[in-house]
């Protein structure tokens, strides 16, 4: 069998245990990547919400300052 394998350059097939181990490793990498991408999405949404809130507060402050300055000019 070895001489035939060498002659035709066949690659030996992995054993069932090796195949199962490779599958488990692949699934573990996929799960890890899924969790990392999920955490990145959560961080991006949290940052967007923070920036939105900060922007709204800054706009409200500027509006209040503008109203006070306009009231001072009238007085």
C-alpha positions in Angstrom: 0.0 0.0 0.0 2.8 2.4 0.8 4.4 1.9 -2.6 1.1 2.7 -4.3 0.6 5.8 -2.2 4.1 7.0 -3.1 3.6 6.2 -6.7 0.3 8.2 -7.1 1.3 10.8 -4.5 -1.8 10.2 -2.4 -2.2 12.0 0.8 -3.3 9.8 3.8 -6.8 10.6 5.1 -7.0 11.9 8.7 -8.3 9.5 11.3 -11.7 9.9 12.7 -10.3 11.4 15.9 -8.1 13.8 13.9 -11.1 14.9 11.9 -13.2 15.4 15.0 -10.4 17.3 16.7 -10.1 19.6 13.6 -13.8 20.1 13.6 -13.9 21.1 17.3 -11.0 23.5 16.8 -12.7 25.1 13.8 -16.0 25.5 15.8 -14.1 27.0 18.7 -12.4 29.5 16.4 -15.8 30.4 14.9 -17.4 30.8 18.3 -14.6 33.0 19.5 -14.8 35.2 16.3 -18.6 35.4 16.8 -18.2 36.6 20.3 -15.5 39.1 19.3 -17.6 40.5 16.5 -20.6 40.7 18.9 -18.6 42.6 21.4 -17.3 45.0 18.8 -20.9 45.7 17.7 -22.0 46.3 21.2 -19.1 48.8 21.7 -19.9 50.6 18.5 -23.6 50.9 19.4 -22.7 52.2 22.9 -20.3 54.7 21.4 -22.9 55.9 18.9 -25.4 56.3 21.7 -22.9 58.2 23.9 -22.0 60.5 21.0 -25.7 61.1 20.2 -26.5 62.0 23.9 -23.4 64.2 24.1 -24.4 66.0 20.9 -27.9 66.6 22.2 -26.7 68.0 25.4 -24.2 70.3 23.7 -27.0 71.5 21.4 -29.3 72.2 24.3 -26.5 74.1 26.2 -25.8 76.2 23.1 -29.5 76.9 22.7 -29.7 78.0 26.3 -26.6 80.3 25.9 -28.1 81.8 22.8 -31.4 82.5 24.5 -29.7 84.1 27.5 -27.5 86.3 25.2 -30.5 87.3 23.2 -32.4 88.2 26.4 -29.4 90.3 27.7 -29.3 92.2 24.4 -33.1 93.1 24.7 -32.7 94.2 28.3 
